[in-house]
Amino acid sequence: MSVAEPDWAAATALLADRDEVVLACHVAPDGDALGSMLALGVALAARGTHVRASWGSEPFEVPQAYGFLPALDLLVPAQDVPTAPDLLVTLDTGSEDRLGALADRVCRAREVLVIDHHGSNTLYGSVNVVDADAAATAVLVAELIDRLGLPLTQEVAAPLYTGLVTDTGSFRHASTSPQVHQLAARLLATGIRHELINRAIWDTQPFGYVQLLGDVCSRACLEPQAAGGLGLVWSVVEALDLDRRGLGLSDVEGVIDVLRTTVEAEVALVLKCDPADQLYKVSCRSKGAVDVGAVCTALGGGGHRFAAGFTSADDARTTLTAVREALAAAPHLPR
């Protein structure tokens, strides 16, 4: 799947000489959502466009791991986003509901440009730049910036690199292609401190996280017969765990990456109870033999073949039962 030239042309036409633009990404933004949004925001602001960037969930705080990103002053809370923007650009957001409190802006905006790499994207924009084969939304934003003729400065490159390194798992995932490394080389050539970016994202955690990781891993469960005999490993992060260790939901994104190293399990799952609404935010990862994107889409969420998630209003036991059933029915992918 690739973006058709008419869609690229329509996207560049929407952004050409634009005086004002609203950028939005999905709730509880990750590195690709934030990085893609801020990279485009920096590039447009540098040419004189008035940019407001936001997401529709609380707390409206940049996760600690991404506090180094430039142009955080472009960020405004959802209530400060115009109710009927002339142009709304959404990034890394597969459907309107993933915009949270900003979802109503889609129907009120004069034009909506969707830039995304989720295969489950519902194509809700008036213009859609969607490529499920792209390793990250940052890849598409980099091309859009090039097509607009805007310079690739360090302030643009740093958030693009953040999106790229986040969604490729530091270039470990199967989505890492020669083109991904070529883009990374371009970004490094601007002089960004990639080692500091990687340290902030992957290797900087409060001590409370280390303690919580011990708690969560100590109660992890291995089910070798799940997922059609390929194996499932799972654990739960309760709201009480977060409160006891002084952590927020965004602080525990890395737990899934520890569980997925389990050699006996093809699929890893982490259920995280959100203290704000008491719903379980479920993260799912596959090593390549199961399409967890399809599994999570069937459960009301979405994502990619090897990294996906969904939100569950059920208790942990019921949620796990639903996941087991979906995994049992999921087709196995060729390797």
Summary of the structure (lengths in Angstrom):
residues: 335
radius of gyration: 19.3
end to end distance: 19.4
largest distance: 57.5
contacts: 1187
relative contact order: 0.11
helix: 44%
strand: 18%
